[in-house]
Amino acid sequence: MSRIGFGQDSHRFSSDPNRKLVLGGVAVPNEAGLEGNSDADVVLHALCRALEQAIGRDSFSQYADEMSKRGIADSREYLKVAKAHVEEAGYRVINIGLTIEALRPRMETLSPMMKKTISGILEIAADAIGINATTGERMTPFGQGEGIQAFAIVNLESGR
């Protein structure tokens, strides 16, 4: 049996010059960070939401908010929890599709590093992760450079 999950997340850029940008578990140098209680990694947040949805659970915010209150701001840790939930439900990740809407930064150079990070955490092949990016023809606040939006779709297969 297979299941599909879809997730979305978005954050605006922070005015704090010390805030670091993190996307797909990768620190992006020389870019403004995003507002949020955690590292505001929109890519991993969208992915966590998709994983939780695929197994019929509620939003990952239920545990991410609590983790953040305990000082755990690294979204890679949230992804590890989502992975554990998937495994507890008797599934494994087959493949992932990610779409990122942003004016900046350029995603082409970041994609290989994001794939390596995500594939390492989820224990899947990097080529089972597709990442594409768009500015949306600059029609939304994300394409106009006010923040970043990410979408994720996951395909799970029963491991039983």
C-alpha positions in Angstrom: 0.0 0.0 0.0 1.2 3.5 -0.7 0.3 6.9 0.6 0.9 10.5 -0.6 1.2 13.6 1.5 1.4 17.3 0.6 2.9 20.1 2.7 3.4 23.8 2.5 5.3 26.4 4.6 6.2 30.0 4.2 8.1 32.6 6.2 9.0 36.3 5.6 12.5 37.5 5.7 13.7 38.8 9.0 14.9 42.3 9.7 17.4 40.8 12.2 20.8 41.0 10.5 22.1 38.2 12.7 19.4 35.7 11.6 20.9 33.0 9.3 19.0 31.5 6.3 18.6 27.8 6.4 16.9 25.9 3.6 16.7 22.1 3.3 19.0 21.8 6.3 21.7 23.9 4.6 23.0 27.2 6.0 23.0 29.7 3.2 25.8 32.3 3.5 25.3 36.0 2.7 21.5 35.9 2.8 19.0 37.3 5.2 17.3 34.7 7.5 13.6 34.0 7.8 11.3 34.9 10.8 10.3 32.1 13.0 10.6 30.4 16.4 13.0 27.8 15.0 15.5 28.2 12.2 12.4 28.8 9.9 13.6 26.2 7.3 10.5 26.4 5.0 11.7 23.4 3.0 12.0 21.0 5.9 8.8 22.4 7.5 6.9 21.7 4.3 8.4 18.2 4.1 7.5 17.4 7.7 3.9 18.5 7.1 3.8 16.3 4.0 5.1 13.3 5.9 2.7 13.7 8.8 -0.2 14.2 6.4 0.7 11.0 4.5 0.3 8.9 7.6 -2.9 10.7 8.8 -1.4 12.7 11.6 -2.0 16.3 12.5 0.4 19.1 11.7 4.0 18.8 12.7 3.6 22.1 14.6 2.3 20.1 17.6 5.7 18.7 18.3 7.8 21.4 16.6 6.4 24.2 18.8 7.2 22.1 21.9 10.7 21.3 20.7 11.3 25.0 19.9 10.2 25.9 23.5 12.8 23.5 24.7 15.5 25.3 22.7 15.6 22.9 19.7 15.5 25.2 16.7 17.2 23.0 14.2 14.6 21.8 11.7 16.6 18.7 10.9 15.6 17.5 14.3 11.9 18.0 13.4 12.5 15.9 10.3 13.9 13.1 12.4 10.7 13.1 14.5 8.6 13.0 11.3 10.7 10.1 10.0 10.2 8.2 13.2 6.4 8.8 12.9 6.4 7.4 9.4 8.4 4.3 10.5 6.1 3.8 13.5 3.1 3.8 11.1 4.8 1.1 9.1 5.9 3.1 6.1 9.0 4.2 4.3 9.7 7.2 2.0 9.9 6.3 -1.7 10.4 9.7 -3.2 10.0 13.4 -2.5 9.1 16.4 -4.7 10.0 19.9 -3.5 9.1 23.3 -5.0 10.5 26.5 -3.7 9.1 29.9 -4.6 11.5 32.7 -4.0 13.2 35.6 -5.7 16.4 34.8 -3.8 18.6 32.9 -3.2 19.3 31.0 -6.4 18.4 27.4 -5.7 20.5 25.7 -8.4 23.6 25.7 -6.3 21.8 24.8 -3.1 19.8 21.8 -4.5 22.6 19.2 -4.4 23.4 20.1 -0.7 19.8 20.0 0.3 19.3 16.6 -1.4 22.4 15.3 0.5 21.1 16.5 3.8 17.5 15.3 3.4 18.6 11.9 1.9 20.9 11.4 4.8 18.2 12.0 7.4 15.5 10.0 5.7 17.9 7.3 4.5 16.9 7.4 0.8 18.8 8.0 -2.4 19.4 11.6 -3.3 18.0 10.9 -6.8 14.7 10.1 -5.1 14.4 13.8 -4.3 13.4 16.3 -6.9 13.8 20.0 -6.2 12.7 22.8 -8.5 12.4 26.6 -7.9 10.4 29.4 -9.3 9.9 33.1 -8.9 6.3 32.7 -9.9 6.9 35.4 -12.4 7.1 37.7 -9.4 3.4 37.7 -8.9 3.4 36.8 -5.2 5.2 38.3 -2.2 7.6 35.3 -2.3 8.5 36.0 -6.0 8.9 39.7 -5.1 11.5 38.9 -2.5 9.5 39.3 0.7 10.0 35.7 1.9 10.2 32.1 0.8 7.5 29.5 0.3 8.0 25.8 -0.1 5.8 22.9 -1.2 6.5 19.2 -0.6 4.9 16.0 -1.8 5.9 12.6 -0.6 5.2 9.1 -1.7 5.3 6.5 1.1 5.2 2.7 0.8 4.2 0.2 3.4 7.2 -1.4 4.9 5.1 -4.3 6.4 
